[in-house]
Amino acid sequence: MNMRKLIAAGLAALSLAYLVPMAPAFAAAQVLCAPEVSGAVRAPRRVVNTASTASPQPSYNLNGAGCALIQQADLGFFLSQGYTVGPGQGTILFTTGVAAGTTDFVIGTLPAKAYIQQIIFSNSVAAAVTGGVSIGTTANGTNIVAAQAVGASTDVATAQASILLPVPVTTGLAAPLHMAAVTAWNSANVTVTVIYGFY
């Protein structure tokens, strides 16, 4: 698809999105994005719900795109300030490089109030991971995925039933995700994509 067709398709989808009323995507929180600031560059910054009577007033750190996961009690304030509904999904992407042994990699951090929707592995070399790949919330942990087979030169998605703990942390805190070979990496070079949403 050439660039003009891609842009036209994107604009068509965007104009259709304005015709459909947007309902809150999450029961307890929603991703909202700050309005454009005239003459300024969007950058990570801290924003505060100045209308709140709580002490301290709720504050959020916007990412480089000007978005943050906002708690339900603060949605009305930020929507009244021109914030708009942001993306409902996030992605963690990590590549091991050529790996050996059972090396444990911290592949990223799952944000608070997030659940795992999909996990996809892509092995770019002609060597299968021996014993499969585990994912957990601790080093060499298996509480999320016990042993996903990852063959040579292949792409594979973990079946929903094999994602043992889609909501790995219920305390409202972010959680680091670890990935390790169950037996040996066998010089595989694996890219993992974790797609998550918010609840």
C-alpha distance (Angstrom), angle and dihedral (degrees) to the residues before:
residue distance angle dihedral
M1 . . .
N2 3.79 . .
M3 3.79 122.7 .
R4 3.83 96.1 -103.9
K5 3.80 92.3 54.2
L6 3.80 90.6 46.7
I7 3.82 92.0 51.5
A8 3.83 91.7 45.7
A9 3.81 90.9 50.9
G10 3.79 90.9 48.8
L11 3.82 92.5 49.9
A12 3.79 91.2 48.2
A13 3.80 91.3 51.7
L14 3.80 90.7 46.7
S15 3.80 93.3 50.9
L16 3.82 90.0 48.3
A17 3.82 89.9 50.9
Y18 3.82 89.4 59.4
L19 3.82 90.5 55.6
V20 3.81 93.8 54.8
P21 3.82 115.9 70.3
M22 3.77 110.8 -120.5
A23 3.79 117.1 -128.4
P24 3.77 120.9 -160.7
A25 3.78 108.6 -83.0
F26 3.79 98.2 -151.6
A27 3.78 133.8 44.5
A28 3.81 96.7 -139.7
A29 3.82 104.8 18.2
Q30 3.78 142.4 9.9
V31 3.79 135.6 -158.2
L32 3.80 109.0 -115.0
C33 3.80 127.6 -179.4
A34 3.81 126.5 -147.3
P35 3.80 120.0 -114.9
E36 3.79 118.8 -104.8
V37 3.79 113.3 -82.0
S38 3.80 111.3 -137.7
G39 3.80 112.0 -117.2
A40 3.80 93.2 -3.7
V41 3.77 132.4 105.9
R42 3.79 117.5 -121.4
A43 3.76 110.0 -117.8
P44 3.78 138.4 154.7
R45 3.79 109.4 -69.9
R46 3.79 142.3 154.0
V47 3.83 120.8 -105.2
V48 3.81 128.7 -170.4
N49 3.80 133.6 -154.5
T50 3.80 95.5 -125.6
A51 3.82 91.7 -177.9
S52 3.80 92.8 62.9
T53 3.81 119.6 105.9
A54 3.82 90.9 -155.7
S55 3.77 117.8 112.5
P56 2.93 113.6 -107.2
Q57 3.80 96.2 25.9
P58 3.83 113.3 -121.0
S59 3.80 112.8 -93.3
Y60 3.78 133.8 -173.8
N61 3.80 136.3 -164.4
L62 3.80 112.3 -129.1
N63 3.78 116.6 -145.9
G64 3.82 124.0 -130.4
A65 3.80 90.0 -80.1
G66 3.81 90.9 53.9
C67 3.82 95.6 -108.1
A68 3.81 134.5 126.9
L69 3.79 139.5 169.0
I70 3.83 102.8 -102.5
Q71 3.81 122.4 -160.9
Q72 3.80 117.0 -117.5
A73 3.82 94.0 -112.0
D74 3.83 90.2 59.5
L75 3.82 99.5 43.1
G76 3.81 95.3 93.4
F77 3.80 93.2 53.8
F78 3.80 95.3 49.5
L79 3.81 93.3 43.2
S80 3.83 87.9 53.0
Q81 3.83 88.0 54.1
G82 3.81 92.0 58.5
Y83 3.81 99.3 -94.2
T84 3.79 115.1 148.9
V85 3.80 134.2 -153.1
G86 3.78 110.3 -82.6
P87 3.79 133.3 -159.6
G88 3.80 116.9 -47.9
Q89 3.79 94.9 -149.2
G90 3.74 138.3 56.6
T91 3.78 133.6 -165.8
I92 3.77 135.2 -144.2
L93 3.82 111.8 -159.5
F94 3.81 122.5 -174.4
T95 3.82 135.2 164.8
T96 3.81 120.5 -160.2
G97 3.79 98.1 -156.5
V98 3.81 113.6 -143.0
A99 3.81 100.8 -28.0
A100 3.78 133.9 -166.1
G101 3.79 137.0 -166.6
T102 3.80 117.5 2.0
T103 3.81 94.9 -49.2
D104 3.80 111.5 174.8
F105 3.82 115.2 -137.3
V106 3.79 126.0 -164.4
I107 3.80 97.3 -137.9
G108 3.80 98.2 -174.1
T109 3.77 144.6 -62.2
L110 3.78 124.2 -75.0
P111 3.83 107.0 -140.8
A112 3.78 122.4 -122.6
K113 3.82 115.0 -84.8
A114 3.82 91.6 22.2
Y115 3.79 131.2 130.1
I116 3.79 128.8 -162.4
Q117 3.81 113.9 -110.3
Q118 3.81 101.9 173.1
I119 3.79 141.1 -0.5
I120 3.81 119.1 -160.1
F121 3.79 127.1 -176.1
S122 3.81 126.4 -161.1
N123 3.80 119.9 -171.1
S124 3.81 111.9 -163.6
V125 3.82 98.3 -170.0
A126 3.79 135.4 67.8
A127 3.81 94.2 -109.4
A128 3.79 124.1 92.4
V129 3.80 121.7 -137.8
T130 3.80 106.2 -107.7
G131 3.80 112.8 -123.7
G132 3.81 93.4 1.8
V133 3.80 132.2 -96.0
S134 3.80 126.6 -66.7
I135 3.81 128.2 -156.5
G136 3.78 124.3 -163.7
T137 3.77 145.7 145.4
T138 3.82 92.6 -104.6
A139 3.81 133.4 47.4
N140 3.83 109.2 -67.4
G141 3.81 87.2 -1.8
T142 3.79 122.4 164.4
N143 3.80 101.7 -170.9
I144 3.84 94.1 108.4
V145 3.83 102.6 33.0
A146 3.82 118.9 6.0
A147 3.81 101.9 -166.6
Q148 3.82 121.2 -18.4
A149 3.80 110.8 -171.1
V150 3.83 109.6 -125.6
G151 3.79 111.6 -173.7
A152 3.78 130.9 -163.2
S153 3.82 117.7 -68.2
T154 3.79 94.2 -8.0
D155 3.79 146.8 124.0
V156 3.79 118.1 -136.8
A157 3.80 134.9 173.9
T158 3.78 121.3 -148.4
A159 3.80 110.9 -117.4
Q160 3.81 114.1 -114.2
A161 3.82 90.6 -117.5
S162 3.81 89.3 56.1
I163 3.81 93.6 56.6
L164 3.78 91.3 91.2
L165 3.79 98.3 -174.0
P166 3.83 112.9 24.2
V167 3.83 90.8 172.6
P168 3.81 100.1 44.6
V169 3.81 96.4 172.8
T170 3.79 123.9 38.3
T171 3.80 97.0 173.7
G172 3.80 93.7 86.9
L173 3.80 91.7 -110.6
A174 3.79 129.5 120.3
A175 3.82 116.0 -102.3
P176 3.81 129.5 -149.9
L177 3.81 113.3 -130.2
H178 3.81 119.9 -140.8
M179 3.80 126.7 -160.1
A180 3.80 125.4 -167.0
A181 3.80 141.0 162.7
V182 3.80 110.2 -105.0
T183 3.83 92.6 -142.8
A184 3.84 107.8 -2.2
W185 3.81 140.2 -26.7
N186 3.82 88.3 -133.2
S187 3.85 91.9 -154.2
A188 3.81 91.2 -60.2
N189 3.80 119.5 154.1
V190 3.81 106.0 -145.0
T191 3.80 129.1 -175.0
V192 3.79 114.3 -162.9
T193 3.81 124.0 -162.1
V194 3.80 117.3 -164.9
I195 3.80 113.5 -169.2
Y196 3.78 115.0 -163.0
G197 3.78 138.7 177.5
F198 3.79 134.2 -164.7
Y199 3.78 131.6 -108.6
